[in-house]
Amino acid sequence: MNKEKFGVVLPITLLAYFLILMDNSIIFTSSVEIGKSLTLSTSALSWVSSAYTLTFGGFLLLSGRLSDLLGRKKVFLIGLSIFGMSSLLIGLSQNATMMISMRALQGMGSSIIAPTTLALIMDTYKNDRRQKAISYYGATAGIGSSIGLLIGGGLTSFISWRAGFIINVPFTLLLIALTMKYVNESEVKKEKIDYIGSILSVLGLVGVIYGFTEKKTLMIALGVVILIQFIIREYRSSYPILPLILFKNKVRSGAYIARLLFMMTMLPFWFFLPQMLQSQYGFSAFESGLAFLPLTVVNFIIALRLPKLTSKFGNGQVLFVGEFILMVGLGLLAFSNVATGYWGAVFIPMMVIGLGQGLILAPVTSAGVYKAPAELSGVASGVTNTMHQIGGPIGLALIVSITSDFHIEIWMMLIFTLIAAIVVAFFVQQKD
């Protein structure tokens, strides 16, 4: 990465985003050891993951809007402080109550960091540099989740599950110091904040995410009703927390749906595949993480080529090709015979899936903030990340409710990707 081109802001935002994504997936390979260490029930252990997801997804819209109104730097520092403090307390947890409550607090910190990092990129870089920065940001989204499995497995196997969270603390302190020195203050807008709308958005998103995570139909319905009330209020409000003008652009709207469907595919993939590797091949937590290296390496390599590819072929075209390649990879895995072992059944599909993922994340991220007004880049980023967070629980709950067969699970992921490809073909084709 050329420091003369990007300065320090891009490394700051990418490292911060990497940390929160890593902690979103680290739980998949360390959950067994966490449960044993704290003697957690199955229900309590599920909440170690769910508490983070709920607050992360639930507060994203509010956090994105606050970064627009209160200033990026100030809000970013608050998010980093919450994330770092909660990470330390998670690592020191001695019981279920402390663990789950601190994971919820960590999710709130992540909900502030995620939209603010993308908004800082939008503020700092223009034209080609912005496109390249978003490409790196999108690559971080995929790599962070995959590397989280590896780091979680490695630290759990060789040190302790606690190390996976305490390791955030020095990095967070470094980020706070760099932000204070190198990130410029943004304009603080003298606008009112729609607190009632904020509460409705949080309650609605938490209801939907909780309902899908815990398979509670009533909570899903209640969450949807609250979100409808929220949208009605935003339509009438003169100072909305979610300006509905964001959805008038079909590229952005299509990108939000595609991002939702992408995570409906990938979170179940990250969830089910380590289980299959451990049950079918007897892999350890660390070995399960290593198994994702082909995906991660291919993802990283293609990320370096993305700026040239999008410049030559267009963001929408690259995104569509990525969706198609992801379908191919999932198809190969669906048809594979797991009895032939990792190298025969998983290795090649994993590389193809990594290629597809690498071609999707940056373009879909870029499309989510396509032509968004500068004063709304924070909330546009918030919507993009909200779709990312709620998609996973929705996809996972749908798959779990229908089947426990690994190959059928993969076929359902392929169907989600097919729908995403159709959405991209008809909506996310930028004209300039």
Secondary structure by P-SEA (a helix, b strand, c coil): ccccccccaaaaaaaaaaaaaaaaccccccaaaaaaaacccaaaaaaaaaaaaaaaaaaaaaaaaaaacccaaaaaaaaaaaaaaaaaaaaacccaaaaaaaaaaaaaaaaaaaaaaaaaaaacccaaaaaaaaaaaaaaaaaaaaaaaaaaaaaaaccccccccccaaaaaaaaaaaaacccccccccccccaaaaaaaaaaaaaaaaaaaaaccaaaaaaaaaaaaaaaaaaaacccccccccccccaaaaaaaaaaaaaaaccccccccaaaaaaaaccccaaaaaaaaaaaaaaaaaaaaaaaaaaaaccaaaaaaaaaaaaaaaaaaaaacccccccccccaaaaaaaaaaaaacaaaaaaaaaccccccaaaaaaaaaaaaaaaaaaaaaaaaaaccccaaaaaaaaaaaaaaaaaaaaccccccc
